[in-house]
Amino acid sequence: MNKTLKSSLLFLSIVLVFIAVFIFPSIALPISDQLLKMMKPDEMKFFFPLLLLLAFYISFSYWLLIQHTNQNKTFLFLKLSLANFILYPLMGFSELLFWSNAFKGIETIEFIKIFYRFVLTFVLFSSYLAIISKRTTSSADQRKTSKSFKQIMIKILLLSVIYFMIYNLFGYFVAWQFEATRVFYSGSTEMKGFLSVMLQNLSDLKFLFFQIFRGMLFGIAGYIFYSFLNCSRNKSLLIMALIFGGFGFQIILPNPLFPEMVRISHFIETTSSMLVFGAIAAYIFSRKKIGIAGKKIQV
């Protein structure tokens, strides 16, 4: 069996495993009758084709990652599980709770069950990726991430601010341009100016600290993902962009929480913004040193 065929079969196995571990938690933790009644048949008929599309996207992203890492299988599993826990269950759960007022009539227990389903999915998926990974030998492309705790924290804090800026830019110029999204969150069709919305967001300390905190968590996940990679900077930018883009790509799936147009707006907004964030995170972590307080940035 030639190398190309083996590689193709390996990739196909990742796709099939992702579909299996995505469906299994819904069987182990069944969806409530309340949510089942909220699902629209016209949308749900596209669920499995879209799940297949999501599976190919996620599988390709992580297939690239495990092709460019030299991590020990045990460390790969532990670190992948942690990074994926931050990126999917924790981020999704925190966002749902923060905007819980928009999900009227849905009990908190439903959000908790969604959280546990994603935990199961990505722990099982991480374990399979670790099992099939191959520890590579060092190469000319290999570069080390910063070992300085201070530098790591500076980069994560910088990324938290960058995330807040990206979140607001894409949130306003993409998602907020959809009337259905404005109505869903604010109850109004009014289209305020960008500066007005930004001032409102900055004056809301709860919103400000919550999004900065999420940015820090994304930064931590980014550092973990980046620490896997043993490849050139350009490849790292691509892989990190695709990995983070998956956080938005999952929203393509029909679900009872979001009306169709709200879901589409978030799919476009979050996928595009996280692709950008992932690439920026890879670039920042590839820098040898980030200067502060006017000091020169060393590369």
N, C-alpha and C positions, 0 to 999 in steps of 0.2 A: 504494500500500500504506500503510495507516494506521499510526500510531505504535504502537498496541497490538499489532498483528499482527507488526510488525518486532521489537518487544521480546520477544514470545512465541517467535518463530523463533530469535532470538539466544539466549534461555535454553535452548531445546531443543537448539541446537547445542552449548552447554556440556555438557549432560547426555550427549549422544552422544560428544563428544570425551573426556569423563572416562571413560566406559565403555571406549572404544577404548584410551586410554593406560593404563588399569588392566589390560587384558587383554594388550596387546602385550608388556610386560616378561616375562610368564610364558611367552610363546612364544620370546622372545629368550634368556631364562634359564630353561629348563624346570625344572619341579618334579621332584625326584628320585623314583626308584621307592620309596625308603624312605618318603617322606612320602605318596606316592600310595596306598600300601598302608594307611596309617593313616587315610585319609579314609573316613568312614562314608557309604554310599550314601543312607541315610535322611535325613541332614543335607544332603548335597550337592545333593539335588534342589531345595532351596530357595535354592541359591547365586545363581542369576541373578535371581530376583525380589528377593532381598535386595540384590544388587548394584545393581539399578535403583533401589531405595529409597535406598541410600547415595548413588548418583549424583545423585538429585534433591536430597538434603539438602546435599551438598557444593556442587553447582552453584548452589543458591539462596543459600548463604552467600557464595560468591565473586562471584556476580552482583550481590548487594547491595554488596559491597566495591567492585567496579569501577564501579558506578553512582555511588559517592560518593567518587571520588578525582580529583585533578587532576595525577597523576604523569605525567611523560614516559614514553613506552612502554618505552624502554630501561631507565630506572631502575626502572620498575614490574616489568619482567621480572627484573632482577637482585635487587631487594629481595624480590620474591615468592618467587623460587627459594631465597634464603637463609632466609627465614622458614619456608617450607614444609619445607626440609631439616631445620631444627631441630625443627619440630613433628612431622614424621612419620618419616623414615628414622632420624635421630639418636636421637630419643626412644625409638622402638620398639626399635632395636638395642641401646641401652644397657640398657633394661629387660629384654630377653631375656637378655642376658649376665649381668646382675646376678642374675636368678632362674634361671640355667641349670641349677642342680641339680634344679629341678622338671621340666625337660624331659629326662628320662632317655632315653638311647639316641639322642639327636639330635645329630649332629655340628655343630661350630661353623660349618663351611662352609655349612650350611643357613641359619643366621642371617645370614651375610654375603650370600648370594644374595637373601634377603628384603630386606635393606638396599638392595642395588643395584636391585632391582625398584621399590622405593618412590622411590629417587632418580630413576630414569627416568620414572616416572609423574608425579611432581610438577614436574620440570623441563619436561617436555612440556606439562603442564597449565598451568603458569605462563606458558609462552611463548604459548599460545593466548589466555589471558586478557589478556596484554599486547597482543597483536595486535588484539583486538576492542575494547579499552578506548578510551574517548574522553576526551581531556583537557578537563576542564570549566573554565569561567571562575570566578574568585573570586566568592564570595557572602557574604551577611551571616552565614551560619552558619559560615564558615571560621574555624578557630582553629589556632594554631600549637602544636606540641609544644614542650616545654622545650628550649632551646638550651644550657642549662648541663649540662656533663658530670657535675658533682657531683650535680645534681638527678636526672639520669637514673639514675645509679648508686644513689642513695638509694632511688628508686622501685623499681628492679630488685631490690635487696637486700630491701626491704620485701615485694615480691611473692614472693621466694624463701621467706621465713618464712611468709607467708600460704599459699603452695602446700603447704608441709610440713604445716601445720595442716589444710588441706582434704583432703590426701591421706590423712592418718591418720583424720580424722573419717568420710569417706565409705568409706575402706577397711574400717574396723571396722563401722560401722553399716549398711553396704550389702553389700559383697562378703563380709565375714567372717561374715555371718549365714547364708550358704549353707554347709551342711555339706560339700558337694563341694569348695568352694574351700579350706576349712580342711584337708581331707585332701590336696588337691593340693599345697599349699605346705608343710604341716607334718607330714603323715603321720598326723595325729591329728584326731579329731572334737571334742576338748576345746574348750569355749567359755569362754575366760578373760574376766575383766572388762575394761572399757575402760581403767581406770587401770593395771591390771597390764600390759596390752599396750603402753600408751604409755610406761611406765617401761622396759619391755624395749626398745622402739624407741629411746628417748633414750639408753639405756646402750650401744647398739650403734653405735659411732662410724662404722663403715663404712656402715651404713644411713643414719645421720643426715647425714653429709657427702654421700652419694650423692644423697639426696632434696633436700637444700638446693641442691646443684649443679644438679640438674634444674630446680628452681624458678627458679634464675637464668637458665637457658637459656630456659625458658618466658617469663620476664620480658623477655628480649632479643627473642624472637620477638614478644611482645606489643607492645613498643615499635615494632618495624618495621611490624607490621600497623596500629598506631594512627597511625603517621606518614603512612600513605596517605590517611587519612580526612579528608574535607572536608564535615562535616555536624554536626548538633547533638549534644550530649552523649547524649541519649536514644537517638538512632539509632546512635551509636558503641557504646553499651552492648549494644544488640541485635546489631549486626554482629559485634562482638568475641566475644560469648557464643556465637553460632552458629559462628564460625570455629573457636574452641577446642573446642566441643562435637564437631566433626568428628573430633577425635583419639580420642574415645571411641566415636563412632558407627560407625567402621570395624570395631570388634570384633563388630558384628552378623553379619559374614560367617562362615560355617562354615569351619573350618580344622583341620588335623591337630594343631596344637600344644596346643589347649585342649579338654578334654571339654566337652560341650554345656552343662552347668549352670555350669561354671566360666566359660565364654565369656559366658553370659547374665548372670552376676553381675558380670563386669567391664564388660560393655556398659552395664548400668544404672548401676554405680558411676562409671565413668570419664566417660560422657557427661554425667551430672548434675553431677559435680564440676567438669568442665572448662567447662561452661556458666556455672557460678558463678564460676570463676576468670577466665574471659574478661571477664565483666561487671565484676568487681572491678578487673581490669587496666585496662580502659577508663576506669573512674572515677578510678583513681589517676593515670593519665597525663593525665587532663583537668584535674587540679589544677595550678595555676600554681606552687605551691611546697609542699613537704612539710617541716615543721619537725622538728628532732631535738633531743634532750637538753633536753626541756621547753620549747623555743621554740614560739611560736604558729604554727599552720599557716595560711599565707596562701592565699586562693583568688581 
